[in-house]
Amino acid sequence: MISLAGLRVLYGTFAAVDGLDLDIRRGELFGLLGPNGAGKSTTIRVLIGQRAPSAGSVHVAGYDVIREWDKVKPLFGYVPDRENHFEEFTGRRNLEFFGQLYNIPRSRAKEVLKMVELDEAGDLPVRGYSLGMRKKLLLARALLHEPQIMYLDEPTANLDIHSAEVVHRILRERVKHGATIILTTHNMEEVEQICDRVGIVCRGKLVALDSPLALKQQHTERKVDVIRKDGARLVFDMDNAASLADLSVLVAGGQVATMRTREFDFHATFLKLTGLAFD
């Protein structure tokens, strides 16, 4: 559905994106992760037409985003990390206004307001909305024309737990009906909960690509921390047969006071892959 080939984006002499190759499948929820300045937002800007590539190619649904932009634009919805609502308008009027760009019936505004649980606040001016309500209104706007593709930049930032779950449910429902979604986030738990695959970028390059579980299994150490009854602290490697045998001897001999497994930690995996791991 989305194909980036040798994408390179320069800001002066600095390469924000440096030869990025990435294919995103139709009907998947894809997480684009990376530390600040890794090139995530620049990549999204290219996809939404705000930034032209310095080199390489970008195709969406088979269309070139530069030469065939008129065909690409109606295909996607976008949730930016910074809001741009009309403050004096109500939430409903904001949606009706943007819906005119896609010839969407005014009744659609009511539907998406209910989806994001803003129906009771729909007739209030946006200037009175909380940060979370403003974020959900951005999502409602992106859903107006039921796009095949959605780009979301930190979609659950400033949301409470319930509202974040509402967003997750909406996104999974969209994917279930064939939509392709790319989201950026710093919430590692969110990545594990909803993403089908994850691409980790660092310094403008793709450094890892797989499902969250596969990445954790490949890059996270599997250890067991043990305190013996004599107070000695030991660490056993779950991927080492000899180490597991030693642990079994301790357990069978009743020498273990406490034992704790180190759970797979996607946060640690991210730090390792981006070269930011702690010693």
C-alpha positions, 0 to 999 in steps of 0.5 A: 500500500505504501512503498518508500525506496531510497527515500532521502530528505535533506535540510541543508546538508543534514540528512533527516532521512537517509536512504529509507526503504520501507514497504507497508502492507494494505490492512496493517497497523504499522508503528514508526518508532525512533528517538527524537530527530530520527526522521519519523516526522519528516517521513510523515511530512513526505507522505502527506505532501508537506515535504518533497523528497531530496532523492528516492521515490514514494508510492501510495496505492501505486501512485507517485506522491509527487507526480500524482498527488491529486490521486493520493490526497483523497486517500488519507486522513492525518492526525498531526501532533499539533492541533489546528482547529478553528477555536471559535467554531464548535467541534461539530462546525469544525468537522462540517467545515473540513468535511466540505473539502471531501463533499462529505454530508453534514450528518457524518460529523455527528457520526464521528463525534459519537465515535470519539465520544465527543457527541455531548461536547459537539456544540461547544466552542473548541476554545473550551476543550481540554487537551484530550478533547482536542486530540480526539477532535483531530482523530474525528476529522481524519475519519470524516471521509473514511480514508483507506490510509491514516497517518497519526502522529502521537495519537494518544498523547494527552489522553486518559486511559479510557480515551486511549482505549477508545482510540485503539478500538477505532484504529483496530476497527479501521484496520479490520475493514482494510485500512492501512495505518501508520502511527508514531508514538513514544508509548512502548506499551501502546506499540505492543498492544495494537501494532502489527509490525514496527519499524525502528528508525535512527539517524534517518535509517531503518534499523529494525523491522518486525512484529513487536513480539519478534523484536523483543524475542530477538533483542531482549536478554532472557534472564532469571534473577535468583537469591539463594537462601544464603543471600547470594545473588545469581543470574541465569540465562534462559537461553543457555542449557547449562545455565538452566540445568544449574538453576534446576539443581538449585530449585530441586535442592530447595536452595532458592529463597526468591526467583524472578524472571525478567519479562520481555521489555520492548522499551529495552529493545528500543534502547538497544536498537537505537544505540541508546541502551543503558549500561 
